[in-house]
Amino acid sequence: MNLRHHTILITGATGGIGEALARQLADRGARLQLSGRASPQLDSLVAELVERGAEAIALPADLADPEGAQRLANHCLPEGLPDVIIHCAGMMHFGDYADVRGGTVDALMQVNALSPMQLTRALLPALQRRGSGRLVFVGSVFGSLAFPLYATYSASKFALRGFAQALRRELDGSGVDVTYVAPRFTDTRLNQGAPAQIAEHTKMARDTPEQVAAAIVVAIEQGRRYRWFGWAERLFMTVNSLWPSLIDKALRKQTRQMRAIAGIPPTAPSLSSRGT
Ligand SMILES: NC(=O)c1ccc[n+]([C@@H]2O[C@H](COP(=O)([O-])OP(=O)(O)OC[C@H]3O[C@@H](n4cnc5c(N)ncnc54)[C@H](OP(=O)(O)O)[C@@H]3O)[C@@H](O)[C@H]2O)c1
């Protein structure tokens, strides 16, 4: 698929991966509808791309607001039904689940899982009437490998992967296709703080946002259904789906190490293991 003159809506366009996607897709001549929360960063990205000769508009939306996705669809449709919709907006929580605030759980599930579903729901009838389109969902390795200290984030990405897979099967033959991509650790703002320290200490394999964006662009051009990142991560995901207890064991030591690096106290031993 040649992306020149194709209309592409990107949520999370102000983030590391989304911004790299916007620049690379602009270079390919796509017409861009860029969404993020209203911010000077969104405006300056649009201004920069327009200056470089690209077609780009800003469609600000707060996707933590349950009405945000529908509002974004309402603003996007008069500008032209997109040929490709890249659901890239995301937020993350790292730490003990017992310590997460209720509002964070709600906002994270809303941004990462519900808003892509709601935006898809709002645009899908028009895509189906036209008989073409590609929905791209930016998931994560954690959408197949549930990780300790990332419980809410893992849950949101599992939900997103399930939605994308079911929808791909449901839309088979309709002309509307689905691509699910699962990046591994990527150097962006999402990981600032403890996750970045852990990656540094453990020499975790990582990608730049530009590498991830380039792979996503190729996946779109080639009409791929999935794009996974990292062979070791893929192996872990496969073992996890076949034999999760093996991964439980493998992650036990790593979780202790993550806690130590992040300064999170070890989990208290259960009452029964204390022999009381
Ligand atoms: N970085 C990684 O290691 C990694 C790995 C696997 C998957 N991913 C996924 O890749 C995607 C992009 O993440 P990134 O690494 O590029 O992170 P990032 O730099 O933090 O960017 C996140 C993007 O999501 C947007 N966003 C967050 N909350 C929002 C809200 N309430 N309403 C609207 N937009 C909101 C941000 O917009 P604002 O600028 O307005 O905040 C920003 O554009 C996410 O879905 C993430 O889960 C990342």
The ligand as an SDF file (V2000), in Angstrom:
LIG
                    3D

 48 52  0  0  0  0  0  0  0  0999 V2000
    7.5400    3.0120   25.4260 N   0  0  0  0  0  0  0  0  0  0  0  0
    7.4200    1.6800   25.5150 C   0  0  0  0  0  0  0  0  0  0  0  0
    8.2830    0.9890   26.0930 O   0  0  0  0  0  0  0  0  0  0  0  0
    6.2400    0.9950   24.9020 C   0  0  0  0  0  0  0  0  0  0  0  0
    6.3060   -0.4060   24.7840 C   0  0  0  0  0  0  0  0  0  0  0  0
    5.2090   -1.0630   24.2470 C   0  0  0  0  0  0  0  0  0  0  0  0
    4.0950   -0.3500   23.8630 C   0  0  0  0  0  0  0  0  0  0  0  0
    4.0550    1.0090   23.9910 N   0  0  0  0  0  0  0  0  0  0  0  0
    2.8350    1.7070   23.5900 C   0  0  0  0  0  0  0  0  0  0  0  0
    3.1440    2.6500   22.5890 O   0  0  0  0  0  0  0  0  0  0  0  0
    2.1670    3.7060   22.6340 C   0  0  0  0  0  0  0  0  0  0  0  0
    2.8860    5.0400   22.6070 C   0  0  0  0  0  0  0  0  0  0  0  0
    3.6430    5.1620   23.7930 O   0  0  0  0  0  0  0  0  0  0  0  0
    4.9940    6.0090   23.8900 P   0  0  0  0  0  0  0  0  0  0  0  0
    6.0350    5.0800   24.3700 O   0  0  0  0  0  0  0  0  0  0  0  0
    5.2150    6.7890   22.6640 O   0  0  0  0  0  0  0  0  0  0  0  0
    4.6110    6.9250   25.1340 O   0  0  0  0  0  0  0  0  0  0  0  0
    4.6070    8.4890   25.3730 P   0  0  0  0  0  0  0  0  0  0  0  0
    5.8070    9.1030   24.7790 O   0  0  0  0  0  0  0  0  0  0  0  0
    4.3420    8.6680   26.8110 O   0  0  0  0  0  0  0  0  0  0  0  0
    3.3180    8.9690   24.5320 O   0  0  0  0  0  0  0  0  0  0  0  0
    2.0320    8.6690   24.9490 C   0  0  0  0  0  0  0  0  0  0  0  0
    1.0450    9.3880   24.0580 C   0  0  0  0  0  0  0  0  0  0  0  0
   -0.2820    9.0840   24.5220 O   0  0  0  0  0  0  0  0  0  0  0  0
   -0.9720   10.2950   24.7120 C   0  0  0  0  0  0  0  0  0  0  0  0
   -1.9060   10.2630   25.8190 N   0  0  0  0  0  0  0  0  0  0  0  0
   -1.6870    9.8940   27.1070 C   0  0  0  0  0  0  0  0  0  0  0  0
   -2.7740   10.1340   27.8480 N   0  0  0  0  0  0  0  0  0  0  0  0
   -3.6950   10.6780   27.0120 C   0  0  0  0  0  0  0  0  0  0  0  0
   -5.0100   11.1560   27.1810 C   0  0  0  0  0  0  0  0  0  0  0  0
   -5.6120   11.1650   28.3880 N   0  0  0  0  0  0  0  0  0  0  0  0
   -5.6640   11.6390   26.1100 N   0  0  0  0  0  0  0  0  0  0  0  0
   -5.0680   11.6780   24.8980 C   0  0  0  0  0  0  0  0  0  0  0  0
   -3.8230   11.2480   24.6720 N   0  0  0  0  0  0  0  0  0  0  0  0
   -3.1440   10.7600   25.7190 C   0  0  0  0  0  0  0  0  0  0  0  0
    0.1070   11.3190   25.0410 C   0  0  0  0  0  0  0  0  0  0  0  0
   -0.4400   12.5850   24.7940 O   0  0  0  0  0  0  0  0  0  0  0  0
    0.0070   13.8740   25.6630 P   0  0  0  0  0  0  0  0  0  0  0  0
    1.2780   14.3380   25.0350 O   0  0  0  0  0  0  0  0  0  0  0  0
   -1.0840   14.8200   25.4900 O   0  0  0  0  0  0  0  0  0  0  0  0
    0.2160   13.3900   27.0700 O   0  0  0  0  0  0  0  0  0  0  0  0
    1.1960   10.9020   24.0800 C   0  0  0  0  0  0  0  0  0  0  0  0
    0.9500   11.4400   22.8070 O   0  0  0  0  0  0  0  0  0  0  0  0
    1.3430    3.4770   23.9070 C   0  0  0  0  0  0  0  0  0  0  0  0
    0.1160    2.8670   23.5630 O   0  0  0  0  0  0  0  0  0  0  0  0
    2.2130    2.5180   24.7040 C   0  0  0  0  0  0  0  0  0  0  0  0
    1.4410    1.7260   25.5680 O   0  0  0  0  0  0  0  0  0  0  0  0
    5.1230    1.7010   24.4900 C   0  0  0  0  0  0  0  0  0  0  0  0
  1  2  1  0
  2  3  2  0
  2  4  1  0
  4  5  1  0
  4 48  2  0
  5  6  2  0
  6  7  1  0
  7  8  2  0
  8  9  1  0
  8 48  1  0
  9 10  1  0
  9 46  1  0
 10 11  1  0
 11 12  1  0
 11 44  1  0
 12 13  1  0
 13 14  1  0
 14 15  2  0
 14 16  1  0
 14 17  1  0
 17 18  1  0
 18 19  2  0
 18 20  1  0
 18 21  1  0
 21 22  1  0
 22 23  1  0
 23 24  1  0
 23 42  1  0
 24 25  1  0
 25 26  1  0
 25 36  1  0
 26 27  1  0
 26 35  1  0
 27 28  2  0
 28 29  1  0
 29 30  1  0
 29 35  2  0
 30 31  1  0
 30 32  2  0
 32 33  1  0
 33 34  2  0
 34 35  1  0
 36 37  1  0
 36 42  1  0
 37 38  1  0
 38 39  2  0
 38 40  1  0
 38 41  1  0
 42 43  1  0
 44 45  1  0
 44 46  1  0
 46 47  1  0
M  CHG  2   8   1  16  -1
M  END
$$$$
